[in-house]
Amino acid sequence: MPKPVSHPSFRSVLADKRALGAAVRVVGVHDALGGRLAEAAGFDAAWASSLEVSAARCLPDASILTMTEYLEAAAHTQKAIGIPVVADVDTGYGNNLNVAHMVHEYEAAGITAVCMEDKLFPKMNTFVATAQTLLDTDAFCSKIKVAKDAQGSDDFFFIARTEALIDGLGVQTALERCTAYVEAGADAVLIHSKSQTKDEVLEFLGLWNDRAPVVVVPTTYPDWHVDDAVKDGVSTVIYANQGLRATVSTLRDTYISILRHGDTTRLEDDIASVEDIFELQQLADWRKLESA
């Protein structure tokens, strides 16, 4: 019989990995199926990506969806898997009041970690070629303090993400902001960059002195091996959108092939079987209820 899935907190997973001298490896998902595949592959956590959740609705990652819609995707995922979900909560969905409400709702849904960025609301996706103006440092620190005061459990983990490098403000500003964020109560910082190399992130790490765990998202510098990242001072690596991009490519090729060839013979050896889908659905366990 299917039973509710239990999972460790992100805080405990991070502590275990740091004790082993390893990084937490996280992959982006937008639904429960993606989360279950991520867990089966061996990832330590799933990233409930605002880009992926928005894209799954064919909408821009630009604060168009509501907190409730993002939370629903994260909560469905967390219910289905035994690894923690780290929720991308953009800018906290508004002001300090919205941040407190966000923490209450995500924590109540079983989400043990959130990541909030220091851009202005409404935000635009990092990789869009437009202005990425940041919120004042003190104002973002106030949001962090509100979030930490709002949490109900010591397990709840808050990652403060700075877009200082994205906004072209440089490593020194990123350091100053992240230091302030940790002093305000953040449990970890995420240093984001869209440079084609990891050089500016490495510069940040060289000056950080392990004040708090550091999270990176190597989307534009994909050649950074996780073992090397650990040696450089990284605690968590998020592969934020590769799953979405692979899904788009694979579905596009599959649909084109069916129309072009008029049958699916060429595809059958390379796509999942119906039985594989049944297993992911845990259908055998559900069918036992029919004769209970």
Secondary structure as UniProt FT lines:
FT   HELIX           10..19
FT   TURN            20..21
FT   STRAND          24..29
FT   HELIX           32..41
FT   STRAND          45..48
FT   HELIX           50..56
FT   TURN            57..58
FT   HELIX           67..80
FT   STRAND          85..88
FT   TURN            90..91
FT   HELIX           96..108
FT   TURN            109..110
FT   STRAND          113..117
FT   TURN            126..127
FT   HELIX           137..150
FT   TURN            154..155
FT   STRAND          157..162
FT   TURN            164..168
FT   HELIX           170..184
FT   STRAND          188..191
FT   HELIX           199..208
FT   TURN            209..210
FT   STRAND          214..216
FT   TURN            222..223
FT   HELIX           226..231
FT   TURN            232..233
FT   STRAND          236..239
FT   HELIX           242..261
FT   TURN            265..270
FT   HELIX           274..280
FT   TURN            281..282
FT   HELIX           283..287
FT   HELIX           288..291
//
